[in-house]
Amino acid sequence: MRYGEKGRIVEIKTAEIRGRLMGMNIRIGKEVKMLAKQPLKGPVAIEVENAQTSLSQEMAKQIVVEV
């Protein structure tokens, strides 16, 4: 995703990550907005239902978003 772009989560690839993300209210069907991505494998900042959070890039790569 590009900065400021919105999309809907259509898949979370691994069950381990899925459980961790559900605790953060990040689920299949939710709309997400890309806020920022830090260089050199730093965190990715996203917004879900007006709440901002950050994820590691490895965790973010497990989320499939339809734009």
C-alpha positions in Angstrom: 0.0 0.0 0.0 1.0 3.6 -0.6 0.9 6.3 2.1 -2.6 7.5 2.8 -4.1 4.6 0.8 -7.1 2.6 2.2 -7.9 -1.0 1.6 -9.8 -3.9 3.1 -8.1 -6.9 4.7 -9.0 -10.1 2.7 -6.5 -12.6 4.3 -4.1 -13.0 7.1 -1.6 -15.7 6.1 -0.6 -17.4 9.3 -2.7 -18.5 12.3 -0.1 -17.3 14.8 -0.2 -13.7 13.4 -4.0 -13.9 13.0 -4.4 -14.4 16.7 -2.1 -11.5 17.6 -3.7 -9.2 15.2 -7.2 -10.0 16.4 -6.2 -8.7 19.8 -5.4 -5.4 18.1 -8.8 -5.3 16.3 -7.2 -6.1 13.0 -9.4 -8.7 11.3 -10.4 -9.9 7.9 -13.0 -7.5 6.4 -11.7 -4.4 8.3 -10.7 -1.3 6.4 -7.1 -0.2 7.0 -5.2 3.0 6.1 -1.5 3.1 5.6 0.0 6.0 7.6 3.7 5.5 7.4 6.5 3.0 6.8 9.9 3.4 8.3 13.0 2.6 6.3 15.4 -0.2 7.1 12.8 -2.7 8.2 11.3 -0.3 10.7 7.6 -0.4 11.8 4.6 0.2 9.6 2.0 2.6 11.0 -1.7 1.9 10.1 -5.1 3.1 11.1 -8.0 0.7 11.8 -11.4 2.2 12.9 -9.9 5.6 13.9 -7.2 3.8 16.1 -3.6 4.0 15.1 -1.1 1.3 15.7 2.2 0.1 14.4 3.3 -3.4 13.2 6.7 -4.8 12.3 7.2 -5.1 8.6 7.4 -8.9 8.9 3.9 -8.9 10.5 2.5 -6.5 8.0 3.7 -8.7 5.1 1.4 -11.4 6.4 -1.7 -9.2 5.8 -3.3 -9.3 2.3 -5.2 -6.1 1.6 -7.5 -5.4 -1.4 -7.1 -1.8 -2.5 
